[in-house]
Amino acid sequence: MMFKHVYKKGQQFRMWMPNMPLTLVAAHNASATKPAFAIFRTIPRMTKHEIKEYLTKIYQLPVLKVRTQNYLGKRKRLMTKRRVIYYKYKDFKRAIVDFDPNVMTDVGIGLRVPELQEDDDDDYVDDDDDEEEENAN
């Protein structure tokens, strides 16, 4: 894994910062048959081991398994009045990370608090309709 070295001059403090982006694309909670998992997008040279270490050491996530898929960047053609311009998006790697079902069942996406849901429904009163009825009578 490539790291960027951070060193403060005159002190003995050294810190290694990861230089590889890992972008969260989607996250899914655990079901009865599947563990919780998340889908990340990263650069192609990042390995499964580096992805697991990155999530375990930095974010303390209980990673069970990492599956990866390599994608080539989409090729495009832009036709202008004078010439044709060809370009391509960057290649990327898609990583599907399964989390340990004994430790993590909820990834925190789309969480609803039942206490707040019940209070919102019961306390909602439409005052405008009451005033219109009184004015009509």
SEKOL-543439 format. One line per field, with one value per residue: residue in three letters; x, y, z of N, C-alpha, C in turn; residue number from 1. Coordinates in pm, 1 decimal, m for minus. Layout:
aa = c(ala/...)
n.px = c(X/...)
n.py = c(Y/...)
n.pz = c(Z/...)
ca.px = c(X/...)
ca.py = c(Y/...)
ca.pz = c(Z/...)
c.px = c(X/...)
c.py = c(Y/...)
c.pz = c(Z/...)
i = c(NUM/...)
***
This chain:
aa = c(met/met/phe/lys/his/val/tyr/lys/lys/gly/gln/gln/phe/arg/met/trp/met/pro/asn/met/pro/leu/thr/leu/val/ala/ala/his/asn/ala/ser/ala/thr/lys/pro/ala/phe/ala/ile/phe/arg/thr/ile/pro/arg/met/thr/lys/his/glu/ile/lys/glu/tyr/leu/thr/lys/ile/tyr/gln/leu/pro/val/leu/lys/val/arg/thr/gln/asn/tyr/leu/gly/lys/arg/lys/arg/leu/met/thr/lys/arg/arg/val/ile/tyr/tyr/lys/tyr/lys/asp/phe/lys/arg/ala/ile/val/asp/phe/asp/pro/asn/val/met/thr/asp/val/gly/ile/gly/leu/arg/val/pro/glu/leu/gln/glu/asp/asp/asp/asp/asp/tyr/val/asp/asp/asp/asp/asp/glu/glu/glu/glu/asn/ala/asn)
n.px = c(84.3/56.8/185.9/167.9/419.6/427.5/601.5/711.8/930.6/1212.5/1091.3/1009.8/789.4/614.8/394.3/203.8/16.0/m251.2/m242.0/m428.4/m739.9/m1061.0/m1377.3/m1706.7/m1973.1/m2218.1/m2416.2/m2533.6/m2759.9/m2749.2/m2909.1/m3123.9/m2990.3/m2758.4/m2454.5/m2390.4/m2288.6/m2070.7/m2010.1/m1731.6/m1535.4/m1223.0/m872.7/m713.9/m472.5/m480.7/m484.7/m667.0/m589.7/m480.9/m711.0/m863.9/m695.8/m688.7/m959.9/m989.4/m780.3/m794.6/m1070.7/m1174.6/m1345.7/m1517.4/m1401.1/m1482.5/m1456.7/m1318.6/m1407.9/m1314.7/m1348.5/m1230.5/m1256.0/m1257.8/m1208.1/m1468.1/m1473.9/m1484.1/m1610.9/m1588.1/m1736.2/m1653.6/m1681.9/m1445.5/m1270.9/m1234.4/m1243.8/m1097.5/m1137.4/m1099.9/m1245.1/m1116.6/m970.8/m1105.0/m1142.7/m1375.0/m1480.5/m1623.7/m1714.8/m1755.1/m1893.0/m1830.6/m2079.6/m2136.7/m2055.7/m2134.0/m2442.2/m2596.8/m2542.4/m2598.0/m2723.6/m3005.4/m3149.1/m3422.5/m3583.0/m3799.5/m3938.5/m3942.4/m4083.6/m4344.9/m4422.4/m4424.4/m4640.0/m4863.4/m4871.2/m4923.7/m5129.7/m5360.1/m5398.8/m5491.2/m5710.5/m5905.3/m5948.2/m6052.6/m6295.8/m6429.9/m6455.8/m6621.1/m6862.9)
n.py = c(m116.9/217.9/491.3/820.1/1006.6/1168.6/1396.4/1566.3/1827.2/1827.0/1683.7/1358.5/1242.4/1042.3/978.0/773.7/821.1/688.0/675.6/606.1/621.6/526.2/480.8/485.3/318.7/178.0/39.5/m239.1/m383.1/m667.2/m980.0/m1266.8/m1467.6/m1357.5/m1184.1/m847.7/m609.5/m400.1/m186.7/m69.0/171.8/186.6/247.5/60.9/m73.4/m137.7/m396.5/m692.9/m756.9/m510.2/m350.0/m474.3/m438.5/m157.1/m87.5/m223.0/m134.1/152.6/226.9/43.3/m173.7/m486.3/m686.7/m957.2/m1086.3/m1003.0/m920.6/m859.3/m667.3/m581.8/m295.7/m148.7/185.8/380.9/441.0/733.5/942.8/1254.7/1460.8/1738.3/2049.1/2084.7/1867.2/1525.3/1418.5/1190.8/1029.9/886.8/748.5/702.9/387.6/155.4/m20.9/m237.1/m312.3/m555.2/m583.0/m804.2/m810.2/m923.0/m1134.6/m1184.1/m963.1/m728.5/m623.9/m419.5/m157.2/104.7/262.8/428.2/412.3/395.5/550.6/411.7/536.8/809.0/805.4/722.5/936.2/1152.8/1090.2/1085.1/1340.7/1516.3/1761.9/1915.6/2237.9/2430.2/2328.3/2311.5/2582.2/2678.3/2539.6/2650.7/2916.9/2885.8/2812.0)
n.pz = c(0.0/m82.3/92.4/222.4/360.7/665.4/848.4/1127.5/1165.5/1374.4/1574.4/1709.5/1598.4/1377.5/1110.8/901.9/621.4/431.4/75.7/m107.7/m256.6/m129.9/m203.9/m88.9/m235.9/m211.3/58.5/243.9/471.7/696.7/619.2/670.0/535.2/423.4/506.8/632.7/390.6/192.4/m87.5/m252.8/m438.6/m592.5/m678.0/m945.3/m870.8/m601.9/m367.4/m248.1/11.9/99.0/95.6/294.1/520.5/527.8/589.1/829.8/1004.3/998.8/1016.1/1194.4/1117.8/1107.8/891.7/689.3/437.1/117.3/m205.9/m541.9/m846.3/m1161.2/m1367.6/m1688.7/m1792.7/m1941.1/m2289.9/m2486.9/m2750.6/m2885.3/m3104.3/m3276.8/m3463.0/m3604.8/m3552.3/m3434.7/m3104.1/m2893.4/m2582.3/m2251.9/m1959.2/m1623.8/m1527.5/m1288.0/m974.9/m832.9/m513.5/m313.8/6.6/265.2/587.8/925.3/1046.3/1315.0/1454.3/1319.6/1205.7/1115.3/896.8/923.5/733.3/626.6/865.1/1084.9/1356.5/1579.3/1792.5/1728.9/1486.3/1562.6/1730.3/1552.7/1381.4/1556.1/1675.1/1471.8/1358.6/1153.7/1146.8/970.2/826.7/1026.6/1088.4/846.4/835.7/1054.1/972.7/753.1/864.2)
ca.px = c(0.0/136.4/156.5/232.4/492.7/411.7/706.5/729.3/1072.7/1256.2/1022.1/1020.2/655.6/597.1/262.4/189.5/m120.9/m274.4/m250.6/m517.2/m879.8/m1157.7/m1504.5/m1823.9/m2074.9/m2344.7/m2405.6/m2653.8/m2769.1/m2750.5/m3037.7/m3116.6/m2899.2/m2636.5/m2400.4/m2388.2/m2177.9/m2060.2/m1941.9/m1639.7/m1463.8/m1085.8/m783.8/m691.3/m355.1/m505.4/m512.7/m767.0/m528.1/m470.5/m846.2/m901.7/m615.6/m732.5/m1086.6/m973.1/m690.7/m834.0/m1211.1/m1207.5/m1458.5/m1490.1/m1405.4/m1478.0/m1407.7/m1314.0/m1412.3/m1284.4/m1375.0/m1162.6/m1332.0/m1189.2/m1281.0/m1546.3/m1412.3/m1578.5/m1572.9/m1652.7/m1724.8/m1668.8/m1687.6/m1314.9/m1202.8/m1291.5/m1160.4/m1117.3/m1088.9/m1139.7/m1252.3/m1015.3/m1000.9/m1128.1/m1165.5/m1492.0/m1453.9/m1739.2/m1659.3/m1848.6/m1859.2/m1853.1/m2220.0/m2146.0/m2022.7/m2202.9/m2560.8/m2655.0/m2438.8/m2637.1/m2781.9/m3151.5/m3196.8/m3539.0/m3601.2/m3943.8/m3997.4/m3966.3/m4185.7/m4475.8/m4452.9/m4454.2/m4773.0/m4966.6/m4874.9/m4952.3/m5266.4/m5368.3/m5474.5/m5549.4/m5841.8/m5997.8/m5981.8/m6137.8/m6428.7/m6493.0/m6490.2/m6731.1/m6988.4)
ca.py = c(0.0/339.4/582.5/949.5/1021.1/1296.4/1403.4/1699.2/1855.2/1851.8/1595.6/1217.1/1196.6/1005.0/921.9/731.5/840.3/614.8/760.3/538.7/653.0/417.9/552.4/402.4/328.6/130.3/m43.3/m319.0/m446.7/m813.4/m1048.0/m1398.9/m1555.3/m1288.0/m1086.7/m708.3/m586.8/m267.5/m183.0/44.0/192.1/225.8/241.6/m80.1/m138.9/m171.6/m539.7/m733.1/m746.6/m368.8/m301.7/m528.3/m369.7/m17.0/m77.2/m276.7/m52.2/293.0/243.3/m64.4/m251.1/m630.8/m737.5/m1102.4/m1127.0/m897.6/m965.6/m745.2/m674.9/m474.7/m236.1/m54.2/311.0/390.8/520.8/829.5/1015.3/1384.8/1510.2/1882.8/2094.7/2075.7/1738.4/1427.4/1405.1/1065.2/1029.6/769.5/764.2/624.7/251.1/146.5/m153.1/m241.9/m405.9/m593.0/m619.3/m868.9/m787.5/m1036.5/m1128.4/m1188.8/m832.7/m619.0/m660.0/m296.7/m66.2/240.8/335.3/422.8/370.4/468.3/540.1/391.5/633.1/934.4/782.4/720.8/1069.9/1239.9/1059.5/1117.5/1482.5/1598.2/1812.0/2015.2/2350.6/2508.6/2272.8/2347.4/2723.4/2694.4/2489.2/2746.8/3034.6/2850.8/2804.3)
ca.pz = c(0.0/m87.3/200.4/219.3/485.4/734.3/948.7/1184.6/1180.8/1511.2/1667.5/1676.6/1562.6/1237.7/1083.1/763.2/575.2/307.3/m41.6/m201.0/m223.9/m119.1/m205.2/m62.9/m340.6/m155.3/179.1/263.8/602.8/696.8/612.7/733.4/462.4/381.9/603.6/588.5/298.6/133.2/m216.4/m261.9/m565.0/m562.7/m793.4/m980.5/m812.2/m461.2/m356.3/m149.0/144.8/133.5/124.7/425.4/621.7/529.8/662.2/965.6/1086.5/1007.9/1056.8/1288.5/1067.9/1111.2/753.9/680.1/305.9/16.0/m345.7/m627.3/m989.7/m1233.4/m1476.4/m1775.3/m1806.8/m2063.4/m2395.8/m2542.5/m2870.8/m2891.6/m3241.8/m3287.2/m3602.1/m3670.3/m3538.0/m3343.2/m2984.6/m2821.9/m2444.7/m2176.1/m1814.7/m1552.7/m1486.0/m1143.9/m917.3/m745.3/m403.6/m233.2/137.5/356.7/728.0/1014.5/1091.2/1461.5/1509.5/1252.7/1129.2/1061.2/851.3/959.2/621.2/624.5/996.1/1135.7/1500.7/1595.0/1885.9/1657.5/1385.5/1627.5/1778.7/1439.4/1329.2/1654.4/1707.9/1355.2/1350.0/1048.7/1200.4/862.0/792.7/1133.9/1076.3/728.8/870.0/1144.2/893.1/661.4/941.8)
c.px = c(88.9/91.3/229.3/294.0/473.9/512.7/719.1/876.8/1106.4/1188.8/1037.3/884.7/649.1/459.6/254.8/43.0/m140.0/m297.0/m341.1/m661.5/m965.8/m1293.7/m1619.5/m1927.9/m2211.1/m2316.3/m2538.9/m2648.2/m2773.6/m2893.5/m3021.1/m3013.4/m2765.9/m2586.4/m2410.7/m2268.5/m2184.5/m1981.9/m1860.2/m1582.4/m1325.2/m1001.7/m746.6/m573.2/m371.6/m549.0/m619.3/m713.0/m518.9/m606.7/m889.9/m825.6/m658.7/m858.5/m1074.1/m892.9/m741.6/m975.2/m1259.0/m1333.6/m1423.5/m1504.9/m1389.4/m1413.5/m1412.7/m1314.3/m1390.3/m1318.4/m1306.8/m1248.3/m1241.8/m1274.6/m1351.9/m1476.9/m1519.2/m1521.6/m1655.4/m1629.5/m1753.9/m1673.3/m1555.5/m1249.7/m1279.6/m1193.6/m1197.4/m1061.9/m1147.9/m1145.0/m1148.0/m1064.9/m1023.5/m1149.1/m1285.2/m1465.0/m1582.7/m1685.0/m1770.9/m1799.6/m1895.7/m1996.1/m2235.6/m2125.5/m2111.5/m2321.1/m2622.3/m2542.3/m2477.4/m2695.5/m2933.5/m3211.7/m3315.3/m3552.2/m3751.4/m4009.8/m4031.3/m4075.1/m4324.9/m4516.1/m4490.8/m4595.5/m4883.0/m4980.4/m4914.8/m5100.6/m5266.9/m5458.4/m5543.3/m5688.5/m5945.0/m6041.8/m6073.9/m6279.3/m6501.7/m6536.8/m6606.3/m6863.1/m7025.6)
c.py = c(123.2/434.2/713.4/971.8/1161.1/1298.1/1546.7/1720.6/1886.0/1763.2/1451.9/1158.2/1167.6/942.7/890.4/741.8/761.4/710.0/698.2/566.7/528.0/485.1/455.6/426.8/288.9/47.2/m113.0/m385.3/m598.6/m864.4/m1184.5/m1488.3/m1490.7/m1195.4/m945.0/m689.2/m445.2/m278.1/m54.6/52.6/245.7/219.8/95.0/m146.6/m174.0/m317.9/m567.0/m716.5/m601.1/m309.1/m347.9/m456.9/m223.7/m2.5/m124.7/m182.6/91.3/308.7/137.3/m141.4/m399.5/m694.1/m888.9/m1145.9/m1007.5/m963.3/m843.6/m775.4/m556.4/m427.7/m144.6/70.8/318.0/482.6/607.4/893.6/1142.9/1441.8/1660.3/1922.0/2071.6/1938.6/1648.4/1408.8/1273.8/1080.5/909.7/804.2/674.8/483.3/250.8/1.7/m141.6/m348.3/m429.1/m649.7/m677.9/m847.5/m909.4/m1030.6/m1132.8/m1051.6/m722.9/m671.0/m538.3/m202.6/79.9/322.3/319.2/378.4/456.2/444.5/527.4/493.5/764.4/919.5/786.8/860.2/1163.4/1216.3/1103.3/1267.5/1571.4/1632.8/1922.4/2127.7/2431.1/2458.4/2311.0/2492.9/2748.7/2648.5/2588.0/2871.6/3005.9/2847.7/2938.6)
c.pz = c(0.0/23.2/177.1/356.4/541.6/847.8/997.3/1215.8/1326.7/1615.0/1621.1/1637.7/1413.2/1221.4/934.1/724.4/445.0/191.0/m147.7/m163.1/m220.0/m101.4/m183.9/m170.9/m284.8/m31.1/201.6/400.2/587.9/685.4/679.5/665.9/426.7/491.9/547.2/496.0/244.1/3.4/m222.8/m402.2/m530.1/m690.6/m820.5/m911.5/m664.6/m452.4/m250.3/m6.8/189.4/166.6/262.9/537.9/637.5/614.6/806.5/1053.4/1105.1/1064.1/1154.9/1246.4/1068.2/972.5/755.0/548.7/211.1/m121.5/m433.7/m772.6/m1055.0/m1350.3/m1557.1/m1786.5/m1940.9/m2163.8/m2460.5/m2667.9/m2876.0/m3030.8/m3243.0/m3434.9/m3675.5/m3662.3/m3441.3/m3228.0/m2915.2/m2680.3/m2372.3/m2028.6/m1748.4/m1525.4/m1335.3/m1103.8/m823.1/m640.2/m324.8/m103.0/223.5/499.1/810.7/1069.6/1242.8/1524.2/1451.5/1172.1/1060.5/1021.3/871.5/846.4/627.0/755.9/1039.2/1284.8/1525.6/1688.3/1815.3/1551.4/1447.2/1674.1/1664.7/1387.3/1425.3/1676.3/1590.6/1352.0/1246.0/1097.1/1091.4/825.7/897.7/1121.5/957.3/757.2/959.4/1066.2/799.1/734.0/988.0)
i = c(1/2/3/4/5/6/7/8/9/10/11/12/13/14/15/16/17/18/19/20/21/22/23/24/25/26/27/28/29/30/31/32/33/34/35/36/37/38/39/40/41/42/43/44/45/46/47/48/49/50/51/52/53/54/55/56/57/58/59/60/61/62/63/64/65/66/67/68/69/70/71/72/73/74/75/76/77/78/79/80/81/82/83/84/85/86/87/88/89/90/91/92/93/94/95/96/97/98/99/100/101/102/103/104/105/106/107/108/109/110/111/112/113/114/115/116/117/118/119/120/121/122/123/124/125/126/127/128/129/130/131/132/133/134/135/136/137)
***
